[in-house]
Amino acid sequence: MTTMKKLLLIVAVLGFSTPSLFSQSSTPGPVLQALEHEMKRAFEVLKQKGDPSPYFISYSVRENSSFNIESSLGALRSSNRDLSRLLDVDVRVGEYQLDSTHQIRGPRGTNTGPNFTYPVLMPTDNDIDALRSVIWLETDQKYKAAVERFIQVKANRTIKVDEEDPSADLSRESKQTAVLPLAAVNVDVRNWENKLKTYSALFKRYPEIYEGTVSLSADADNDYVVNSEGTSIQHGRSLVRLSVYARTKAEDGMELYRFEAFDGYSLDRLPNDEQVRQTIEAMVKDLQDLRAAPVIEPYTGPAILSGRASGVFFHEIFGHRIEGHRQKNESEGQTFT
């Protein structure tokens, strides 16, 4: 169910896209065009010439463009930009009820799970022919691996008792189409380098603070999903974060630190210069108070969580258990993962 899990996750995110500092477009981008063209061609070719032929193919691409700038105690520590595209191809041979991803049962240590692979890098320019070439090479490789594994799946079924879980290896879903705005990073690097140096230089007023760092990260993620059932999705979203970190040491050698972060979908949602200055001064005051505070003795007893702490606690003990899908592997606990 890995492919459908990814698809449902992306579809779920579609309702949360918001305006940002990033340029936007609601027309199919070069990546989506390449995926759609190659899907049509590759599926037709493999249907005609493949033996056995695939019944399902899915392409998903994660495109990330990011800026990361960091300054410490008034000096620029790093400033870089990164751009990447990762392609994940899922080719399935067989049918919805039983296909090449089916669990191969056997003693622990043998190849009992699906043939998991890692995404492959795609060109970062917008040459559609170059993009299609990478897509086809990966499709061909995944198809050959799926054919080989489907033979193993069928052989394994003939020598094993009936499985307790009769569910299909892939659910049938109606096609989904959405061509939403793409995101593209657009940051005035020189301006923000100067801003961060000014912010982090404020820590130099306090000699007891031996580390004072301010950083900016701006990310634009574009997701694309195309499959042989007719689904075609393009979606972009952005996130910016201004982080402030300070550290000192108490007289007894205990390390003390404070961290604050401001998140938004655009640079204009971040705090202004005065708000950043006030935040830094409040952090320094907290650290000064901590340096002078007595060490707290160990405590065993009830605790009441409120606000952000209660949300984090609930997420950690329960949220992670419902984020995934139920395991089909009979050698696992078959809970959510």
C-alpha positions in Angstrom: 0.0 0.0 0.0 3.1 2.2 -0.1 2.1 4.1 -3.2 -1.4 4.8 -2.2 -0.2 5.9 1.2 2.0 8.5 -0.4 -0.8 9.6 -2.7 -3.4 10.0 0.1 -0.8 11.9 2.1 -0.2 14.4 -0.7 -3.9 14.8 -1.4 -4.6 15.4 2.3 -2.1 18.3 2.2 -3.8 20.0 -0.7 -6.3 21.8 1.4 -3.6 23.5 3.5 -1.7 25.4 0.8 -1.4 29.1 1.6 0.0 32.2 -0.1 3.7 32.7 0.4 6.8 34.7 -0.6 7.2 32.2 -3.5 6.2 32.8 -7.1 3.2 30.8 -8.1 1.8 29.2 -11.2 -1.4 27.1 -11.7 -0.3 25.6 -15.0 1.3 22.1 -15.4 5.1 22.5 -14.7 7.8 20.7 -16.8 8.0 17.9 -14.3 4.3 17.1 -14.4 4.4 17.3 -18.2 7.3 14.8 -18.3 5.6 12.5 -15.9 2.3 12.4 -17.8 4.0 12.0 -21.2 6.2 9.2 -20.0 3.4 7.5 -18.1 1.3 7.2 -21.2 4.2 6.0 -23.4 5.8 3.6 -20.9 2.5 2.0 -19.8 1.4 1.4 -23.4 4.8 -0.1 -24.3 5.0 -2.4 -21.4 1.4 -3.5 -21.8 2.1 -4.5 -25.4 5.6 -6.0 -25.0 5.8 -6.9 -21.3 5.3 -10.6 -20.3 3.8 -10.4 -17.8 2.7 -6.8 -18.3 2.3 -4.3 -15.4 -1.2 -3.6 -14.1 -0.2 -0.4 -12.2 2.6 2.2 -12.5 3.0 5.2 -10.2 5.5 8.1 -10.4 6.1 10.5 -7.5 8.6 13.4 -7.4 9.6 15.6 -4.5 11.3 18.8 -5.6 12.9 20.9 -3.0 14.5 24.3 -3.2 16.0 25.9 -0.1 18.0 28.7 1.3 19.9 28.4 4.6 21.7 31.3 6.2 23.3 31.3 9.7 25.2 33.9 11.7 26.9 33.5 15.1 28.0 36.4 17.4 27.9 38.9 14.5 29.8 36.8 12.0 28.3 35.0 9.0 28.8 31.2 9.5 27.1 29.8 6.4 25.0 30.8 3.5 23.9 28.3 0.9 21.2 27.2 -1.6 20.2 23.7 -2.5 18.0 22.4 -5.3 17.0 18.7 -5.7 14.5 16.5 -7.4 13.9 12.9 -6.3 11.9 10.4 -8.4 10.2 7.3 -6.9 8.8 4.8 -9.3 6.4 2.0 -8.3 5.8 -0.7 -11.0 3.5 -3.6 -10.0 3.0 -6.9 -11.9 0.1 -9.2 -11.2 -3.3 -7.8 -10.1 -4.8 -5.8 -7.3 -5.4 -8.8 -5.1 -1.9 -10.3 -5.5 1.0 -8.5 -7.0 4.8 -8.3 -7.0 4.9 -6.4 -3.7 3.2 -9.2 -1.8 4.9 -10.5 1.3 7.3 -13.4 0.8 7.0 -15.6 3.9 10.0 -17.3 5.1 12.5 -17.6 8.0 13.8 -14.4 9.5 16.8 -13.1 7.6 15.6 -14.1 4.1 14.0 -11.7 1.6 10.6 -11.6 3.3 9.6 -8.0 2.5 8.9 -6.0 -0.6 11.9 -4.9 -2.7 12.3 -1.5 -1.2 14.5 0.9 -3.2 15.6 4.5 -2.8 14.5 7.4 -4.9 16.7 8.5 -7.8 18.0 11.9 -8.6 16.5 13.8 -11.5 17.9 16.7 -13.5 17.2 20.1 -11.8 16.7 22.0 -15.0 13.5 21.9 -17.0 14.5 19.9 -20.0 11.5 17.6 -20.5 13.4 15.1 -22.7 16.1 14.8 -20.1 13.5 14.3 -17.4 11.7 11.6 -19.4 14.9 9.8 -20.0 15.5 9.3 -16.3 11.9 8.3 -15.7 12.0 5.6 -18.4 15.3 4.2 -17.2 13.9 3.8 -13.7 10.6 2.5 -14.9 12.4 -0.2 -17.0 14.5 -1.2 -14.0 11.6 -1.4 -11.6 9.5 -3.4 -14.1 12.2 -6.1 -14.6 12.6 -6.3 -10.8 8.8 -6.6 -10.4 8.6 -9.5 -12.9 11.4 -11.4 -11.1 9.8 -10.9 -7.7 6.3 -11.8 -8.9 7.7 -15.3 -9.8 9.0 -15.6 -6.3 5.7 -14.5 -4.8 3.7 -17.1 -6.7 6.2 -19.8 -5.8 6.1 -18.9 -2.2 2.3 -19.1 -2.2 2.3 -22.6 -3.4 4.4 -24.0 -0.6 2.9 -22.0 2.3 -0.4 -22.3 4.2 -3.2 -19.8 3.5 -2.5 -16.4 4.9 -4.5 -14.9 7.8 -4.7 -11.5 6.1 -6.7 -11.9 2.8 -6.6 -8.2 2.0 -5.5 -7.0 -1.5 -2.0 -5.7 -2.1 -3.4 -2.5 -3.6 -6.7 -0.8 -3.3 -8.7 0.4 -6.3 -9.0 4.2 -6.2 -10.8 6.7 -8.4 -8.5 9.1 -10.2 -7.6 12.4 -8.6 -6.5 15.5 -10.6 -5.3 18.8 -9.2 -2.9 21.2 -10.8 -2.1 23.7 -8.0 0.4 26.5 -7.8 4.1 25.6 -7.6 6.4 27.2 -5.1 9.8 28.7 -5.9 12.3 30.2 -3.4 12.9 33.9 -3.7 15.1 35.3 -0.9 17.2 38.5 -0.9 20.3 36.7 0.4 22.5 39.8 0.9 19.8 41.6 2.9 19.2 38.6 5.2 22.9 37.9 5.7 23.2 41.4 7.1 20.0 41.0 9.2 21.2 37.8 10.8 24.7 39.3 11.5 23.0 42.2 13.2 20.7 40.0 15.3 23.4 37.6 16.4 25.8 40.5 17.3 23.3 41.4 20.1 24.6 38.4 22.1 28.1 39.9 22.2 26.9 42.4 24.8 26.7 39.5 27.3 30.1 37.9 28.0 28.5 34.9 29.8 26.8 33.9 26.6 29.4 32.0 24.6 27.2 30.9 21.8 24.5 33.1 20.1 23.3 31.9 16.8 20.5 33.2 14.5 19.5 31.3 11.3 17.0 31.6 8.5 15.7 28.7 6.5 13.4 29.0 3.5 12.0 25.9 1.8 9.8 25.4 -1.2 8.6 21.8 -1.7 6.8 20.8 -4.9 5.2 17.4 -5.0 4.0 15.5 -8.2 2.1 12.3 -8.4 1.0 10.6 -11.6 -0.2 7.0 -12.0 -1.7 4.7 -14.5 -5.2 5.0 -13.0 -5.4 8.6 -14.3 -4.3 10.4 -11.1 -2.3 13.6 -11.8 -1.4 16.0 -9.0 0.9 19.0 -8.8 1.2 20.9 -5.5 3.6 23.3 -4.0 4.0 24.6 -0.4 6.5 26.8 1.4 7.8 27.3 4.9 10.2 29.8 6.4 11.7 29.7 9.9 13.8 32.2 11.9 15.7 30.4 14.7 17.5 31.9 17.7 19.8 29.8 19.8 21.9 30.8 22.8 24.0 28.8 25.2 25.9 29.5 28.4 27.4 27.5 31.3 26.6 27.6 35.0 29.3 27.9 37.7 29.1 24.2 38.4 29.7 23.4 34.7 26.1 22.6 33.7 25.3 23.5 30.1 22.3 25.8 29.8 20.6 26.8 26.5 17.5 28.5 25.1 16.0 28.2 21.7 13.2 30.1 20.0 11.8 29.7 16.5 9.3 31.7 14.4 7.6 29.9 11.5 5.5 31.3 8.7 4.6 30.7 5.1 6.2 34.0 4.0 9.0 36.3 5.1 6.5 39.0 6.0 5.1 36.7 8.6 8.4 36.7 10.5 8.9 39.1 13.5 10.4 42.5 12.8 13.7 43.8 14.1 12.4 45.0 17.4 10.6 41.8 18.1 13.7 39.8 17.4 15.7 42.1 19.7 13.1 41.7 22.5 13.2 37.9 22.1 17.0 37.8 22.3 17.0 39.9 25.5 14.3 37.7 27.0 16.4 34.6 26.2 19.5 36.1 27.8 17.5 37.1 30.9 16.3 33.5 31.2 19.8 32.1 30.9 21.1 34.6 33.5 18.4 33.5 35.9 19.2 29.8 35.2 22.9 30.4 35.9 22.0 31.8 39.4 19.2 29.3 40.2 19.9 26.3 42.5 20.0 22.8 41.1 16.5 21.1 41.3 16.5 17.9 43.2 15.0 14.8 41.4 11.2 14.6 41.7 8.9 11.6 41.5 5.2 12.3 41.4 2.2 13.5 39.3 2.7 16.1 36.6 0.1 18.3 34.9 0.8 19.2 31.3 -0.8 22.2 29.6 -0.5 24.3 26.5 2.2 23.2 24.0 3.6 20.6 26.3 0.3 18.6 26.4 0.1 18.7 22.6 3.6 17.4 22.2 3.1 14.7 24.8 -0.2 13.5 23.1 1.5 13.5 19.7 4.5 11.5 20.8 2.5 8.8 22.6 -0.4 8.5 20.3 0.1 10.5 17.1 2.9 8.4 15.7 0.9 5.3 16.1 -1.9 6.5 13.8 0.3 8.2 11.1 1.1 5.1 9.2 -0.6 2.1 7.8 -1.2 -1.3 9.3 1.6 -3.8 8.7 0.9 -7.0 6.6 4.2 -8.7 7.5 3.3 -11.7 9.6 6.6 -11.6 11.3 6.0 -8.1 12.6 3.7 -6.8 15.4 1.1 -5.8 12.7 0.4 -2.6 14.4 0.6 0.8 12.8 4.0 1.9 11.4 
